[in-house]
């Protein structure tokens, strides 16, 4: 598993591990849960990287790939989110993603999204920066007002043509007439078996190619341009927050530990500990919508520095 994880990091492959520990942290002390201590560190940080996962969106009512939502109908979600599945059964995969798109279109940002966006806007006026590196494929960070967002797994609200490669924002509901009222996740619901020529098609002139969700399927490589930007942020940040992520999907699971290995404080905000908790300086347990607004609120020292 360790070799597999290293390969995932080096190649940018999106992989999922249910027992990902990647070795023990080196003589790491138990992470602190002292919010006052964290706030002192936060007040001095100039470049903050916030890594977010599905747990943040879950607080808005967006289902994750795990737990009670691990299956859609009779199939594991992770088995549908693959290039092989899309090639073999595009109708079923589009039903699955249509269901997810329709869910997300209905949701609003939670308190954690809003706290991150407010913090970014506030610190920008002080010459400080906040970047969001998110595994979420919804658009909730943008809706909340975040400007500097790196979406490493793509976006549900974008499509990519399998023929010409054109990527475009697409928030139509339904995305095509054949998918209207389709995608019910019930275990006894039969596949719609929509003909391929009735699935979402490219609008580019003389193309009409089959569209796919512009997301990174499991087993695919992450966008190299996005990864390059992520690498730069990991090398320059002086504080990192890991928020609402299970830390078992690679390569994102190693972002926090890699930053911590530089001696940079990393704080984890989650409803439970994760396989990477031991690598971090801080761990704050509970709903992100409760813990994060307190952590990112205006510090008393900011009043003195604000223009």
C-alpha positions, 0 to 999 in steps of 0.5 A: 500500500505504501508503494501504491500511495507513493505512486499516486502522489508522483503520478497524480492518480486519484486512488482511494484506500480504506486502510491508508496509514502510509507509515507512522509519523516520526515521534509525533506528539498528540495534536493539540486542541487548544484553540487559543494557541491555534489562534495565536499561530493563525494571527501571524500567518501570511499565506494560509492553505485550506484543504477541504473534503467532502465533510464540509459539503456533507454539512450542507446535505451533499452525500459523500461516497462513504457510509450510508451513501456508499451505494447508489442503487445496487452499485458502489459509488466508487465503481461508477466513478471510473473511466471504465464504467463510463466507457461501458455503461455511460447511461448508468454513470450519467444517471448517477452524476445527474442525481448528484448534480440535481442534489448540489444545485439545491444546496447552499453553503454552510457556516464553514464555507462562509467562514473561509470566504469571509476570512479570505476577503478580510485577510486580503485587505491586510496583504495576507492570502488564503487559498482553498484546495478542495476535493469537493466537486460542487460549487459551494466554495464559489457560492460562499464567495471564495475567490482563490479555489483550486478544484483538484477533482474537477467540477460537477457543474462542468462537462468535457467533450469526449471527442473535441475535449471542450470544457464548459460550465453547464448548470442546466437542469436537467442537463438533457431531456432524456435525464429528466426525472432520472437518477433515483438512487433507490436499490430497486430502481431499474437503469433507464438505459438511455441510448448514447445519442440521447445522453448529453452532447457537445454544442461545439460546431460540427462536433456533437460528441458525447459529454462526460462530467468534468470530474476526475474519476478514480484511477485517472490522473489529476490535472497537471496544471492544477497540481502545479499550482497546488505544489506551489501553495504547499511550498509557500504556505506558513499555515495549513488547515485540513477540513472535513476530509477522511484523508484516505483519497490520494494524492490529496491525503498526503498534502497535509503531511507533506506541509507538516514535514516542512515544519509548518503548523497543520490543523485538522478540523473533522468530526473524528480522527483520521489516518493522518491526524498524528502528523498534525499540530492541532486537531479540532473535533466536531462539525466544521460549521461549529469549529471553523468559524471560531478558528478563522474569526478576526483576531484581536491583533488584526484590528491594529494591522487593518488599514 
